[in-house]
Amino acid sequence: MPVTHRPAPAALVAPAAAAAPGPTASLRGDLAALKIDRSRGRRPSWTVRLVWTLVVAALAAGAAGAGYWALEDRLFPVPVVKVDSVRIMTLGQARTTLTATGYLESRWQAAVGAKVPGRIANIPVEEGDKVKAGAVLAELEHSDLDAALASRKVAVARAEAELAEAELNLSQAQRDLEREKGIFARHAGTQATLDQADTTFRAAAAVQRARIAAVEAAKAAVVEAEESVRNMFIYAPFDGTVVTKDAEKGESIMPGGMGASSGRGSVITLAKLDELEVDTDVKEDYLSQLHPGQPAQVAVDAAPDRRYKGRLREIIPMGDRTRGIVKVKVSILDPDERLFPELSATVHFLPDAEGQDADAAQQRGVFAPAAAIEGDGDKRYVWVLEDNRVRQTAVKPAGEPHDGLVQVTGELAGGEQVVIDAPPELDQGAEVQVAE
């Protein structure tokens, strides 16, 4: 009979397989052991929880603060104010009706040169020297002219000697003529002899007149030579101060010279520094505010601590249509040694009434904007701005307002920023915002 093989039961096979695992089953077990078990939650440490708590609290506080300040800005906004400066100036500057700029010049100023060309032999003056009219400013070489002058003086002496001889001959001819007339009257002489004596006399008289003319001509030649020599000296035309030396010893000068090729045109520039004035320009629109004799105050950059008295001397009757200006001359009434030509100057034209108290107009003081002064009576004050906060400062007006400024006394020193047209809600130490 044939033998039939039957499979073994599963229960009997499994234990055998488990008892002898293969390599694949072992690898799968190891990989399964490396998996992260996500079924259990991991809680952060207490340090991390503290940090996160502080961060959240800070953010919440910041948000709350921002909301508070935003709400406060809406409910209590910072006042917006306008400010202006406290100035230190003179009363004349405060009451200025018009201001113009220009340059100082001497009313009497000349570039002095020679009448004739020549080479400079000597310049006996220096810049800054004060000279009188007629003083020698420079001397040109003139040895040739000196020789010509000496020759002409000799010619005068010779002409005078010839004149003396002619006068002697004339005197002798006159005596001869008188003698012949006497002889002829006694019928002892002839008519021919008398006529000869008369002719000799007349000829001697003519020679004398010629010799007189020769002497005059010789003397005129001497005067001409002396004038030529005199032209070799350059004299001061008026009292003044030597402002500049335009040439030096050894240089050649040429009347009307315009450069090195033609020679120097002048040697000395002379000016009267006690008669200075400001040459300035005024726009046509403001010309109606000015008139000759109007008082003014002159400020010069070279003398910042001084204000000079001025007076409008002349309005030049000629306009400049391209620039729309008119030239004006302002005399300085009290110049000093710090002023000289070509310095820049500012002219403050004053009202006529200001001229009655010119000394008071020179005094410096503190001037505040009239719109910044609050209060009334003896309790007047201004709001001074410091670090975006205001403080109340007492002041006392010392005059009437002019052009929005009023002189004050008190605690202001000049240069402070003050609030103008202050809002009524300002308090001491209040924070403000300056309007742009």
Secondary structure, 3 states (H helix, E strand, C coil): CCCCCCCCCHHHHHHHHHHCCCHHHHHHHHHHHHCCCCCCCCCCCHHHHHHHHHHHHHHHHHHHHHHHHHHHHHHCCCCEEEEEECEEEEHHHHCCCEEEEEEEEECCEEEECCCCCEEEEECCCCCCCEECCCCEEEEECCHHHHHHHHHHHHHHHHHHHHHHHHHHHHHHHHHHHHHHHHHHHCCCCCHHHHHHHHHHHHHHHHHHHHHHHHHHHHHHHHHHHHHHHHCCEEECCCCEEEEEECCCCCCEECCCCCECCCEECCCEEEECCCCEEEEEEEEHHHHHHCCCCCEEEEEECCEEEEEEEEEEEEEEEEEECCCCEEEEEEEECCCCCCCCCCCEEEEEECCHHHHHHHHHHHCEEEEEEHHHCEEECCEEEEEEEECCEEEEEEEEECCCCECCEEEEEECCCCCCEEEECCCCCCCCCCECEECC
